Each structure stands twice: as structure tokens, then as C-alpha cells.
Amino acid sequence: MTFTKTNLFRLTSDKHLHIIAFNIPLPADYGGAYDVFYKLPALQAAGVKIHLHCFEYGRAEQPALNQYCETVQYYKREKGHKAISISLPYIVASRKNEELIINLLKDNYPILMEGVHCTYPIMDPRFANRKCFVRLHNVEYQYYRDLFRNSNSLIKKIYYWNESRLLRKYEAAVAKKAIFWGVTEKDDAVYRNEFGCGNIEHLPLYLPDWKVSGIEGMGNYCLYHADLSIDANEKAAIWLLEKVFHTLKTPFVIAGKNPSKKLLELAHQQSHTCLVANPSENEMQDMIAKAHINVLPSYTFTGMKVKLVNALYHGRHCVVNDATIEGSGLSSACHVGLTANAFQEIIAQLYHQPFTTEEINGRKRLLTGLFNSAENAKKQVKWIWG
């Protein structure tokens, strides 16, 4: 082979990629952080040199990210009135950052924006001819609409309603300006059919190197786990306490981050129910493994529920509603109820039903086919660089 200047460039050129994260993805202790963080080692193993840009709020800088990235930079996310815009959703306007824009313009590398939150550069004419990609974590206007419907706070309801209104217009505008990767088939369909997005591909969640480890036989209790500071999750926990386990005297544990005083008090009113606040990651995984039934209703219909995926990998029986599994491809591994009475009947039956080897093998077949971070990375490399 003759080593012309062009050929030599092709042999030595690297695949550099900017990734803009809506928050610092470590610790990876909630759904969005899982997908962002576990993408990094997978892409690195696929030969990608990552330049990570993190918006910083509520989390400390993480030197551990440097082992997966060529560069890691942090930016302050604006809060309060400084981030209010009459045309931009708050989650976007609060991440509008000129320092980030300047850093992105220093080269011509492709840009992956994690969530609609990070898509402001798409609206900047300086990026009109740049390769831009967006990872959808939710159809955000639907997510905020669901939060509006499930909040009891007037102030929060006003914020959620306005954010949903702005997001619907904004998502329709950006849908034609980049290539998108959706996390569920349902979210993909919304972007195609409602927003006319012609460039969207399905990309499953990036996950840790989980193996199906549910233990056959019997567990000890029913478990609901979630970030309890989110209104919709608190509502689900209260619904379970008041409508399902108030009369069903099966041991029931709620576990999660930052529960309200109201929820703590309610969970301890009966002798067979309790709440574990802010468990460590190891404690949470231990509770999921020891539960006989993971009970996971949801009030939001968009995105992939990582708590369900976690329970399917590491727990026994899972009881859910349609909002938890819609568009996920996971319904065959779950027991689905639509009402409180249906949940009671399913739980009463399953609580005396051992978890079997057959069910474990079925999950292995299902989850291995759906989630594979190495294959995800290969797909993304092909989509970005051909």
C-alpha cells in the first residue's frame, strides 16, 4: 500500500466524540445516569475518544470519569430567574452555556447530546453543518404532563404545565435538526408520527454488566423502590399503601431516596408496612434480591423504567401497571394489573408461588436479547462514522 498523506490520515485519525451530559453521571444511581455513564466505557472499548461535558448541580466533580474520557469539563447549570425563558423550556434554558458553545466550536467532532435538556446547540446557527445526535431519555413534554397530573402542589403544577407546553413546541422544532436515538419503541413512534422526525433509531439502554440473578424459591416481602422525592413516585407509593396494602396484610417495604415526612409517617402506620430511607446501592440491591415480589406501578408513561429492568435482572416476581411497561418490550416477564383490586389479587396469588428456574431462563433469553452495551456501542459508532 502506498502511504499517501490521505491514507496516512485515515490510518491514524481517531474517532473523537463530544458528549453533553445533563448532570454529572456518577454515581450512576438513577435511570438517566445509568444510560449516560455506562455508555462511556462501552464507547471507549469501541475505540471512541470521548470529550465529556457535564452540567454541575447537586453533585460533586468525579475524577473517576477521567479514566473513560480524553477530557472532562464541568459547567454550572443556571437556576431560578436567570434560567427563565418565555420561549425555551427551563430544562433547556438552564443549560444554555456560552463556555460550552465555545469549547464545542474548537473542533469539528460529532456531538452527542444526552436528553432534550442538552440540545440548545442545535438551535445555534453555528452548528448548522455539524454532526449532531440526541439521545432521548423521555418524550419530555409527555413526562412533564404526567408530572403535572400527579403533583399535589399548586406551584409545581404551574411549573410542570408550563414546562410541558414549552417542551411540546421545542421538541417539535428540534426533531428535524438532528439524528435521534430513542430508548423505547413508543418514544420513537411519538417523534416519528407527532413531530415528523425522519431520523430516529431505536437504541436500548446502556447498563452495567448485569446477569440475571433472581433466586428461585420464596422471598420474604413485597418491595416498591424509587426516587421518592419525585411526585409521581411518591404518589405510587401512597397508592400502594392506601389502596393495595391497607387491606392486603402481606409484608410490604418501600425503599428510596429522600421520602417526605408524610410518606414516612404513612408507611409506618401499619405493622406490616415500613420504609427504608436513602439506602446505599448495596442495600438496595440486597432488598431487591430478597423480595418475593417487586411491586412497581408508575404514573409516567414515557421512557424506560430502569427500576423495572433492575428488578427483572436481580429480583423475583414483578407486578406492574401498563404505564411501567408500555413500549418497553418487557411485558412478557411481568404480571400486569390495572386496578388496586387487580394488584391485590395478583400479589395474593404470587406471594405463595415460588419463583422458578423456568422463569429465570425466560428472563435470560428476553434480557440478553434486549440489552447489550457492547452492541449498542457498535451501532452508535456505525451511525456516527459509517
VOPAGU-2260 file (C-alpha; in pm, 1 decimal, decimal comma):
REM VOPAGU-2260
SITE   aa  ch    i         X         Y         Z
SITE  MET   A    0       0,0       0,0       0,0
SITE  THR   A    1     130,0     343,0     -88,4
SITE  PHE   A    2     118,4     573,5     213,6
SITE  THR   A    3     -12,8     895,1      67,7
SITE  LYS   A    4     -92,4    1178,0     304,0
SITE  THR   A    5    -464,7    1093,9     275,8
SITE  ASN   A    6    -415,6     724,3     351,5
SITE  LEU   A    7    -189,1     801,3     644,8
SITE  PHE   A    8    -455,3    1033,6     786,8
SITE  ARG   A    9    -717,7     760,7     756,6
SITE  LEU   A   10    -496,1     512,8     939,1
SITE  THR   A   11    -408,6     744,0    1224,7
SITE  SER   A   12    -723,2     952,6    1264,0
SITE  ASP   A   13    -921,8     887,9    1581,5
SITE  LYS   A   14   -1291,4     884,2    1644,9
SITE  HIS   A   15   -1347,3    1182,5    1875,0
SITE  LEU   A   16   -1692,5    1249,3    2017,4
SITE  HIS   A   17   -1831,8    1527,4    2234,9
SITE  ILE   A   18   -2092,3    1406,7    2483,9
SITE  ILE   A   19   -2300,1    1666,3    2670,5
SITE  ALA   A   20   -2449,1    1524,4    2991,8
SITE  PHE   A   21   -2743,2    1692,2    3166,3
SITE  ASN   A   22   -2584,0    1613,1    3503,3
SITE  ILE   A   23   -2268,6    1450,0    3635,0
SITE  PRO   A   24   -2339,6    1079,9    3565,3
SITE  LEU   A   25   -2164,9     946,3    3874,3
SITE  PRO   A   26   -2282,1     798,4    4098,5
SITE  ALA   A   27   -2498,8     608,1    3848,5
SITE  ASP   A   28   -2791,3     572,2    4086,5
SITE  TYR   A   29   -3093,3     662,8    3871,6
SITE  GLY   A   30   -3220,4     586,0    3522,2
SITE  GLY   A   31   -3073,2     870,3    3319,2
SITE  ALA   A   32   -2736,6     843,4    3492,9
SITE  TYR   A   33   -2719,3     469,9    3416,8
SITE  ASP   A   34   -2755,2     525,9    3043,6
SITE  VAL   A   35   -2508,0     815,2    3031,4
SITE  PHE   A   36   -2239,5     659,2    3248,6
SITE  TYR   A   37   -2236,5     302,8    3114,8
SITE  LYS   A   38   -2219,0     442,8    2763,4
SITE  LEU   A   39   -1870,8     578,3    2841,4
SITE  PRO   A   40   -1675,5     251,9    2894,1
SITE  ALA   A   41   -1868,1      84,3    2610,7
SITE  LEU   A   42   -1783,2     357,2    2360,4
SITE  GLN   A   43   -1425,5     374,7    2486,2
SITE  ALA   A   44   -1389,0      -1,3    2428,7
SITE  ALA   A   45   -1523,6      55,7    2075,0
SITE  GLY   A   46   -1237,1     296,1    2005,3
SITE  VAL   A   47   -1410,0     629,1    2070,3
SITE  LYS   A   48   -1219,6     914,3    2233,3
SITE  ILE   A   49   -1476,2    1092,6    2447,7
SITE  HIS   A   50   -1483,1    1460,3    2540,2
SITE  LEU   A   51   -1739,2    1477,1    2819,7
SITE  HIS   A   52   -1918,1    1798,9    2915,2
SITE  CYS   A   53   -2119,5    1782,6    3239,7
SITE  PHE   A   54   -2366,1    2029,0    3384,5
SITE  GLU   A   55   -2296,5    2053,3    3752,6
SITE  TYR   A   56   -2572,8    2083,5    4009,8
SITE  GLY   A   57   -2624,3    1887,4    4328,4
SITE  ARG   A   58   -2327,4    1661,8    4257,6
SITE  ALA   A   59   -1952,7    1691,3    4302,8
SITE  GLU   A   60   -1696,7    1661,4    4024,2
SITE  GLN   A   61   -1597,6    1298,6    3968,0
SITE  PRO   A   62   -1230,3    1227,5    3887,4
SITE  ALA   A   63   -1329,0     865,0    3811,5
SITE  LEU   A   64   -1480,5     985,8    3483,1
SITE  ASN   A   65   -1131,5    1069,2    3354,2
SITE  GLN   A   66   -1047,0     700,8    3305,0
SITE  TYR   A   67   -1310,8     676,7    3029,2
SITE  CYS   A   68   -1268,9    1018,2    2865,8
SITE  GLU   A   69    -999,0    1218,3    2692,7
SITE  THR   A   70   -1129,9    1533,6    2859,2
SITE  VAL   A   71   -1397,3    1609,1    3118,2
SITE  GLN   A   72   -1531,0    1960,1    3166,4
SITE  TYR   A   73   -1790,1    2092,2    3407,5
SITE  TYR   A   74   -2035,4    2379,9    3367,4
SITE  LYS   A   75   -2262,2    2546,7    3615,6
SITE  ARG   A   76   -2631,4    2498,8    3549,2
SITE  GLU   A   77   -2824,4    2820,6    3597,7
SITE  LYS   A   78   -3106,8    2820,0    3849,0
SITE  GLY   A   79   -3405,1    3035,1    3932,7
SITE  HIS   A   80   -3496,0    3350,3    3743,4
SITE  LYS   A   81   -3168,9    3352,7    3544,1
SITE  ALA   A   82   -3286,8    3041,9    3357,9
SITE  ILE   A   83   -3644,0    3150,1    3289,4
SITE  SER   A   84   -3728,9    3199,7    2923,0
SITE  ILE   A   85   -4056,6    3274,9    2750,5
SITE  SER   A   86   -3964,3    3050,6    2456,4
SITE  LEU   A   87   -3723,9    2787,1    2589,3
SITE  PRO   A   88   -3816,4    2513,9    2838,6
SITE  TYR   A   89   -3647,0    2559,1    3173,1
SITE  ILE   A   90   -3456,3    2230,4    3139,7
SITE  VAL   A   91   -3300,3    2367,7    2818,2
SITE  ALA   A   92   -3257,9    2735,9    2910,5
SITE  SER   A   93   -3082,2    2645,6    3236,5
SITE  ARG   A   94   -2819,4    2460,7    3029,4
SITE  LYS   A   95   -2764,8    2735,0    2772,7
SITE  ASN   A   96   -2395,8    2799,7    2827,0
SITE  GLU   A   97   -2163,7    3007,7    2608,9
SITE  GLU   A   98   -1848,1    2849,7    2753,3
SITE  LEU   A   99   -1975,9    2511,4    2636,8
SITE  ILE   A  100   -2055,9    2653,3    2292,6
SITE  ILE   A  101   -1703,9    2796,1    2258,3
SITE  ASN   A  102   -1546,9    2464,1    2359,2
SITE  LEU   A  103   -1757,8    2273,0    2107,9
SITE  LEU   A  104   -1658,8    2512,3    1830,0
SITE  LYS   A  105   -1285,8    2449,4    1881,2
SITE  ASP   A  106   -1307,7    2143,0    1655,8
SITE  ASN   A  107   -1548,8    1970,2    1422,0
SITE  TYR   A  108   -1606,6    1648,6    1617,8
SITE  PRO   A  109   -1958,0    1499,2    1625,3
SITE  ILE   A  110   -2173,4    1592,7    1925,0
SITE  LEU   A  111   -2398,3    1360,6    2125,5
SITE  MET   A  112   -2646,7    1546,8    2344,5
SITE  GLU   A  113   -2788,8    1347,7    2635,1
SITE  GLY   A  114   -3158,3    1427,6    2657,4
SITE  VAL   A  115   -3357,6    1718,2    2518,1
SITE  HIS   A  116   -3211,0    1908,9    2814,1
SITE  CYS   A  117   -2875,2    1949,1    2634,6
SITE  THR   A  118   -2993,5    2037,4    2284,0
SITE  TYR   A  119   -2953,7    2415,7    2284,6
SITE  PRO   A  120   -2652,9    2397,0    2046,0
SITE  ILE   A  121   -2888,6    2255,3    1779,6
SITE  MET   A  122   -3070,0    2589,4    1780,7
SITE  ASP   A  123   -2745,7    2784,1    1729,9
SITE  PRO   A  124   -2673,8    2855,7    1358,9
SITE  ARG   A  125   -2303,4    2799,5    1420,8
SITE  PHE   A  126   -2381,1    2425,9    1442,3
SITE  ALA   A  127   -2597,8    2409,5    1128,7
SITE  ASN   A  128   -2347,6    2190,1     943,9
SITE  ARG   A  129   -2224,8    1991,3    1244,0
SITE  LYS   A  130   -2299,4    1622,8    1302,4
SITE  CYS   A  131   -2539,7    1635,6    1597,3
SITE  PHE   A  132   -2709,0    1342,9    1771,9
SITE  VAL   A  133   -2962,5    1336,6    2055,4
SITE  ARG   A  134   -3024,4    1054,0    2299,4
SITE  LEU   A  135   -3390,3    1071,1    2405,5
SITE  HIS   A  136   -3442,9     968,2    2767,3
SITE  ASN   A  137   -3813,6    1055,2    2754,2
SITE  VAL   A  138   -4060,8    1233,7    2536,1
SITE  GLU   A  139   -4012,6    1525,0    2771,6
SITE  TYR   A  140   -4337,1    1710,8    2711,5
SITE  GLN   A  141   -4529,9    1392,9    2796,4
SITE  TYR   A  142   -4314,9    1332,5    3103,6
SITE  TYR   A  143   -4382,1    1681,4    3237,6
SITE  ARG   A  144   -4750,2    1646,4    3151,9
SITE  ASP   A  145   -4757,9    1332,9    3365,9
SITE  LEU   A  146   -4579,6    1516,7    3648,7
SITE  PHE   A  147   -4839,3    1795,9    3623,3
SITE  ARG   A  148   -5122,2    1545,9    3653,6
SITE  ASN   A  149   -4969,1    1375,1    3955,8
SITE  SER   A  150   -4849,2    1665,9    4168,3
SITE  ASN   A  151   -5049,5    1799,2    4462,8
SITE  SER   A  152   -4851,4    2123,7    4483,7
SITE  LEU   A  153   -5009,9    2421,0    4303,1
SITE  ILE   A  154   -4670,6    2583,1    4242,3
SITE  LYS   A  155   -4528,0    2260,8    4098,6
SITE  LYS   A  156   -4838,1    2205,6    3885,4
SITE  ILE   A  157   -4799,7    2551,7    3730,5
SITE  TYR   A  158   -4432,1    2483,9    3659,1
SITE  TYR   A  159   -4495,3    2135,8    3514,2
SITE  TRP   A  160   -4783,2    2258,4    3297,1
SITE  ASN   A  161   -4581,4    2546,1    3151,3
SITE  GLU   A  162   -4275,2    2326,7    3100,6
SITE  SER   A  163   -4482,5    2065,9    2916,6
SITE  ARG   A  164   -4634,2    2338,8    2696,6
SITE  LEU   A  165   -4292,6    2480,9    2606,4
SITE  LEU   A  166   -4138,5    2138,3    2559,4
SITE  ARG   A  167   -4400,4    2029,2    2308,6
SITE  LYS   A  168   -4318,1    2325,7    2084,3
SITE  TYR   A  169   -3945,1    2289,2    2142,9
SITE  GLU   A  170   -3932,5    1914,2    2076,7
SITE  ALA   A  171   -4126,3    1964,7    1752,6
SITE  ALA   A  172   -3867,7    2224,5    1647,9
SITE  VAL   A  173   -3554,7    2021,1    1727,6
SITE  ALA   A  174   -3693,6    1693,9    1587,7
SITE  LYS   A  175   -3585,7    1792,8    1236,2
SITE  LYS   A  176   -3243,7    1930,4    1328,3
SITE  ALA   A  177   -3050,8    1619,0    1440,4
SITE  ILE   A  178   -3039,3    1240,1    1443,1
SITE  PHE   A  179   -3221,0    1090,9    1742,1
SITE  TRP   A  180   -3185,9     767,0    1936,5
SITE  GLY   A  181   -3492,3     667,2    2137,9
SITE  VAL   A  182   -3496,0     444,5    2444,5
SITE  THR   A  183   -3835,7     281,4    2380,5
SITE  GLU   A  184   -4026,9     199,6    2064,5
SITE  LYS   A  185   -4316,0     407,1    2197,0
SITE  ASP   A  186   -4099,3     718,6    2230,3
SITE  ASP   A  187   -3959,1     656,9    1881,3
SITE  ALA   A  188   -4312,0     647,6    1741,3
SITE  VAL   A  189   -4407,9     978,3    1905,1
SITE  TYR   A  190   -4112,6    1152,5    1741,8
SITE  ARG   A  191   -4186,9     997,6    1403,9
SITE  ASN   A  192   -4563,8    1042,9    1398,9
SITE  GLU   A  193   -4621,5    1354,7    1605,4
SITE  PHE   A  194   -4308,8    1556,2    1530,0
SITE  GLY   A  195   -4230,3    1428,2    1181,1
SITE  CYS   A  196   -3881,0    1316,2    1279,1
SITE  GLY   A  197   -3735,9    1122,0     988,3
SITE  ASN   A  198   -3402,5    1049,1    1157,6
SITE  ILE   A  199   -3466,3     837,4    1465,2
SITE  GLU   A  200   -3327,6     495,1    1551,0
SITE  HIS   A  201   -3401,3     267,5    1843,9
SITE  LEU   A  202   -3114,2     226,7    2091,5
SITE  PRO   A  203   -3171,0      19,8    2409,3
SITE  LEU   A  204   -3044,0     129,2    2748,6
SITE  TYR   A  205   -2678,2     107,6    2836,6
SITE  LEU   A  206   -2649,7     -93,9    3157,6
SITE  PRO   A  207   -2385,3    -237,3    3389,3
SITE  ASP   A  208   -2267,6    -588,3    3310,1
SITE  TRP   A  209   -2573,2    -732,1    3482,4
SITE  LYS   A  210   -2654,9   -1101,0    3477,1
SITE  VAL   A  211   -2996,9   -1245,1    3561,3
SITE  SER   A  212   -2950,8   -1346,5    3924,5
SITE  GLY   A  213   -3303,0   -1387,1    4062,6
SITE  ILE   A  214   -3305,8   -1672,7    4312,8
SITE  GLU   A  215   -3558,2   -1948,4    4265,8
SITE  GLY   A  216   -3790,7   -2022,1    4553,7
SITE  MET   A  217   -3950,1   -1784,2    4801,2
SITE  GLY   A  218   -3865,3   -1431,6    4914,7
SITE  ASN   A  219   -3975,1   -1253,3    5230,8
SITE  TYR   A  220   -4177,1    -940,8    5137,7
SITE  CYS   A  221   -4309,8    -714,1    4864,4
SITE  LEU   A  222   -4095,0    -415,1    4764,0
SITE  TYR   A  223   -4151,6     -80,3    4593,9
SITE  HIS   A  224   -3828,6     111,2    4521,8
SITE  ALA   A  225   -3784,5     450,5    4355,2
SITE  ASP   A  226   -3658,2     805,4    4393,9
SITE  LEU   A  227   -3923,5     910,5    4643,5
SITE  SER   A  228   -3856,0    1283,0    4601,4
SITE  ILE   A  229   -4032,0    1269,9    4261,6
SITE  ASP   A  230   -4403,1    1347,5    4296,5
SITE  ALA   A  231   -4519,3    1067,5    4067,5
SITE  ASN   A  232   -4314,0     809,7    4259,8
SITE  GLU   A  233   -4444,2     929,8    4596,3
SITE  LYS   A  234   -4797,3     908,7    4456,4
SITE  ALA   A  235   -4734,7     546,9    4351,2
SITE  ALA   A  236   -4602,6     460,2    4698,2
SITE  ILE   A  237   -4902,8     623,5    4868,4
SITE  TRP   A  238   -5141,0     444,0    4631,1
SITE  LEU   A  239   -4985,7     110,8    4724,1
SITE  LEU   A  240   -5010,7     186,3    5096,6
SITE  GLU   A  241   -5368,7     315,4    5087,8
SITE  LYS   A  242   -5529,7     112,5    4810,3
SITE  VAL   A  243   -5338,8    -215,7    4794,4
SITE  PHE   A  244   -5162,9    -299,1    5122,0
SITE  HIS   A  245   -5410,8    -131,3    5356,3
SITE  THR   A  246   -5628,6    -442,9    5343,0
SITE  LEU   A  247   -5377,2    -690,1    5196,2
SITE  LYS   A  248   -5170,4    -782,2    5502,9
SITE  THR   A  249   -4864,7    -900,5    5313,2
SITE  PRO   A  250   -4529,2    -759,0    5437,5
SITE  PHE   A  251   -4453,4    -450,5    5229,7
SITE  VAL   A  252   -4133,0    -242,2    5216,5
SITE  ILE   A  253   -4083,8      93,8    5042,5
SITE  ALA   A  254   -3724,3     199,7    4974,7
SITE  GLY   A  255   -3575,1     505,1    4808,4
SITE  LYS   A  256   -3421,8     847,7    4816,8
SITE  ASN   A  257   -3549,9    1145,1    5011,8
SITE  PRO   A  258   -3900,3    1042,5    5120,9
SITE  SER   A  259   -4131,0    1312,8    5257,2
SITE  LYS   A  260   -4236,2    1321,6    5620,3
SITE  LYS   A  261   -4590,0    1242,7    5507,2
SITE  LEU   A  262   -4479,3     924,7    5331,3
SITE  LEU   A  263   -4259,2     816,0    5622,9
SITE  GLU   A  264   -4548,0     852,0    5866,3
SITE  LEU   A  265   -4793,8     674,2    5638,4
SITE  ALA   A  266   -4556,8     382,8    5577,3
SITE  HIS   A  267   -4522,4     315,0    5948,7
SITE  GLN   A  268   -4889,5     334,3    6043,4
SITE  GLN   A  269   -4939,0     -40,1    5998,9
SITE  SER   A  270   -4729,2    -319,0    6145,6
SITE  HIS   A  271   -4678,4    -497,2    5810,1
SITE  THR   A  272   -4552,4    -189,5    5616,5
SITE  CYS   A  273   -4232,2      12,8    5653,8
SITE  LEU   A  274   -3999,3     249,8    5466,5
SITE  VAL   A  275   -3621,2     239,6    5425,8
SITE  ALA   A  276   -3494,8     591,7    5350,7
SITE  ASN   A  277   -3182,8     653,4    5142,2
SITE  PRO   A  278   -3040,6     301,2    5132,6
SITE  SER   A  279   -2693,0     252,0    4986,5
SITE  GLU   A  280   -2664,8      92,9    4644,7
SITE  ASN   A  281   -2562,2    -238,9    4801,9
SITE  GLU   A  282   -2852,7    -224,3    5047,3
SITE  MET   A  283   -3098,3    -153,0    4767,2
SITE  GLN   A  284   -2971,7    -441,9    4556,1
SITE  ASP   A  285   -2991,6    -671,3    4858,1
SITE  MET   A  286   -3355,5    -569,5    4918,6
SITE  ILE   A  287   -3445,1    -629,4    4552,3
SITE  ALA   A  288   -3287,8    -975,5    4565,0
SITE  LYS   A  289   -3459,0   -1078,7    4889,5
SITE  ALA   A  290   -3807,2    -955,0    4797,0
SITE  HIS   A  291   -4054,7   -1213,7    4674,6
SITE  ILE   A  292   -4241,3    -956,0    4464,6
SITE  ASN   A  293   -4116,6    -625,4    4326,9
SITE  VAL   A  294   -4431,6    -412,7    4301,0
SITE  LEU   A  295   -4369,1    -129,0    4053,6
SITE  PRO   A  296   -4667,9      77,1    3940,5
SITE  SER   A  297   -4593,4     402,6    3759,7
SITE  TYR   A  298   -4773,2     726,6    3678,1
SITE  THR   A  299   -4543,9     832,0    3393,6
SITE  PHE   A  300   -4588,8     670,9    3051,6
SITE  THR   A  301   -4266,3     767,5    2876,1
SITE  GLY   A  302   -3908,0     639,2    2887,8
SITE  MET   A  303   -3765,7     309,2    3012,0
SITE  LYS   A  304   -3804,7     235,9    3384,7
SITE  VAL   A  305   -3456,7     129,2    3500,0
SITE  LYS   A  306   -3601,1      20,3    3836,8
SITE  LEU   A  307   -3804,3    -240,8    3648,3
SITE  VAL   A  308   -3504,3    -356,8    3443,4
SITE  ASN   A  309   -3303,4    -383,7    3767,6
SITE  ALA   A  310   -3577,9    -587,8    3933,6
SITE  LEU   A  311   -3602,8    -822,2    3634,6
SITE  TYR   A  312   -3229,1    -888,1    3641,5
SITE  HIS   A  313   -3191,2    -927,1    4017,4
SITE  GLY   A  314   -3532,2    -998,9    4168,7
SITE  ARG   A  315   -3814,7   -1249,5    4158,3
SITE  HIS   A  316   -4176,2   -1177,1    4055,8
SITE  CYS   A  317   -4260,3    -829,8    3920,6
SITE  VAL   A  318   -4608,6    -676,1    3934,7
SITE  VAL   A  319   -4657,6    -360,4    3727,3
SITE  ASN   A  320   -4921,1    -147,3    3556,9
SITE  ASP   A  321   -4937,8     -50,6    3190,6
SITE  ALA   A  322   -4750,3     278,7    3241,4
SITE  THR   A  323   -4447,0      88,5    3372,6
SITE  ILE   A  324   -4407,4    -140,3    3072,9
SITE  GLU   A  325   -4564,1      43,5    2778,5
SITE  GLY   A  326   -4328,7      30,7    2481,4
SITE  SER   A  327   -4055,7    -143,0    2683,2
SITE  GLY   A  328   -4070,3    -493,1    2536,1
SITE  LEU   A  329   -4068,0    -634,0    2892,1
SITE  SER   A  330   -4433,4    -724,5    2941,4
SITE  SER   A  331   -4376,6   -1099,3    2898,0
SITE  ALA   A  332   -4163,9   -1105,3    3215,3
SITE  CYS   A  333   -4416,5    -914,5    3428,0
SITE  HIS   A  334   -4758,6    -959,3    3586,3
SITE  VAL   A  335   -4976,4    -664,7    3482,9
SITE  GLY   A  336   -5263,4    -517,4    3683,4
SITE  LEU   A  337   -5465,9    -206,8    3601,8
SITE  THR   A  338   -5652,6    -150,6    3930,5
SITE  ALA   A  339   -5589,5    -178,8    4303,3
SITE  ASN   A  340   -5809,0    -488,9    4317,5
SITE  ALA   A  341   -5610,9    -648,0    4035,0
SITE  PHE   A  342   -5284,0    -575,8    4217,2
SITE  GLN   A  343   -5424,5    -733,4    4535,3
SITE  GLU   A  344   -5534,6   -1046,4    4353,7
SITE  ILE   A  345   -5205,6   -1088,9    4167,7
SITE  ILE   A  346   -4995,0   -1028,7    4479,6
SITE  ALA   A  347   -5206,6   -1264,0    4692,7
SITE  GLN   A  348   -5153,7   -1538,9    4436,4
SITE  LEU   A  349   -4783,0   -1478,1    4371,4
SITE  TYR   A  350   -4688,2   -1445,6    4737,7
SITE  HIS   A  351   -4737,4   -1821,4    4779,4
SITE  GLN   A  352   -4593,9   -1912,0    4438,2
SITE  PRO   A  353   -4221,7   -1999,8    4418,9
SITE  PHE   A  354   -4007,2   -1824,1    4160,0
SITE  THR   A  355   -3893,9   -2093,8    3918,8
SITE  THR   A  356   -3593,5   -2191,5    3709,5
SITE  GLU   A  357   -3816,2   -2170,0    3403,2
SITE  GLU   A  358   -3891,8   -1803,8    3479,9
SITE  ILE   A  359   -3521,9   -1731,8    3531,8
SITE  ASN   A  360   -3433,7   -1886,4    3193,9
SITE  GLY   A  361   -3712,1   -1689,6    3025,3
SITE  ARG   A  362   -3568,0   -1365,8    3162,1
SITE  LYS   A  363   -3220,7   -1457,6    3044,5
SITE  ARG   A  364   -3348,7   -1505,6    2690,6
SITE  LEU   A  365   -3550,1   -1182,6    2697,6
SITE  LEU   A  366   -3297,5    -950,7    2860,3
SITE  THR   A  367   -2994,1   -1080,5    2674,3
SITE  GLY   A  368   -3174,2   -1004,5    2350,0
SITE  LEU   A  369   -3278,0    -654,9    2457,4
SITE  PHE   A  370   -2976,5    -512,5    2640,9
SITE  ASN   A  371   -2616,4    -534,1    2523,9
SITE  SER   A  372   -2391,8    -232,3    2580,1
SITE  ALA   A  373   -2113,1    -357,3    2350,8
SITE  GLU   A  374   -2360,5    -399,4    2063,7
SITE  ASN   A  375   -2509,6     -57,8    2140,3
SITE  ALA   A  376   -2165,7      99,3    2111,0
SITE  LYS   A  377   -2100,3     -73,0    1776,3
SITE  LYS   A  378   -2431,2      60,2    1644,7
SITE  GLN   A  379   -2352,8     414,1    1755,8
SITE  VAL   A  380   -2006,2     405,9    1603,8
SITE  LYS   A  381   -2155,3     288,4    1275,1
SITE  TRP   A  382   -2431,3     551,8    1282,8
SITE  ILE   A  383   -2187,5     834,1    1360,3
SITE  TRP   A  384   -1888,9     744,9    1142,8
SITE  GLY   A  385   -2036,7     499,3     893,0
